[in-house]
């Protein structure tokens, strides 16, 4: 019985540590859009995007060519 108790306590501690690390990573992570805006790469990406296949007025997505 004592061995099982130690195993459950160890499992609980490991799960708690994983949850704490995951929560910490989520709270400290910056979204990629914010990183692009901070470095100025977002404008470069948007300017380099092709504009030949824009969404028409009727809302139908244009087909791929090629």
Buried (B, 14 or more C-beta within 10 A) or exposed (E): EEEEEEEEEEEEEEEEEEEEEEEEEEEEEEEEEEEBEEEEEBEEEEEEEEEEEEEEEEEEEEEEEE
